[in-house]
């Protein structure tokens, strides 16, 4: 499999960021409708497994993009 281009990485980052933001907004909206205290909402967002996974993927994509800009080959550990 070939390495992703910088534009493909940017597109993936943008799409994942939009997804993460929609998911977080949905969690907040539902929590507010249920009248859950703000501290609990914040805690839920911090511990939400899917949000954590998306953030990890975003960090990996951002790191890969940074390496490409510096000309460092992207070695996938998996």
N, C-alpha and C positions, 0 to 999 in steps of 0.2 A: 504494500500500500504506500502511495506516495505521500509526502509531507504536505500539509495544508499550506495554502498560500496566505500571505498576510491579510489579503482581503477576505478570504474564507474565515480566518480566525476572527477578524473584526466583525463579520456578519454573525458568527456564532456568539460572540461576546454580546453583541447588541440584542440578539434574540433571547439569549439566556437572561440578560439583565431585565428585559421587558417581562419575561415569564416570572422571574423572581419578584419583580415589583407588583405584578398582577396577583400573584399568590399571597404575598404579604398583605396587600390591600384587601383581598377576600377574607383572610383570617381576621384582620382588624374589623372589617364591616360586620362579619357574623358575630364576633365577640362583643362589639358595641351594641348590636341588636339584642344580644343576650344579657346586656348590662353587666358584663364582666369588668372588674376594676382594671384600670390602666396598667397597674403594676403586673397583674396577672397576664394581660395581653402582651406586654413587653417580654415577660418571662417565656410565654408560649412562643413568641417569635424567635427568641434566642435558642430555644430547645427544639424547634420544629425540624424534624429529620429531613424532610424534602428541601427546606430552605438551606439547611446546612450542606446538603449534597450539592445543590446548585451553586452555592458560594464556593465550595471546594473546586468544582469544575471551572467556575469563572476565574478563580485564582490560577489554576493550571493553564487555562487558555491565555490569560494575560501574561503569565510568565513565558509561555511559548512564543507569544508575539514579541515580547521584549527580547528574547534570545534571537529571534529571526532578525530583528532590527539591528542587533549587534553582530550578526553573522555567526552566531554559535549554533551548531547543529542541535536539533531537538531530538533527544534520545528518550523514547518512551520506556519507562521502567516496567510496564506491563507487557 
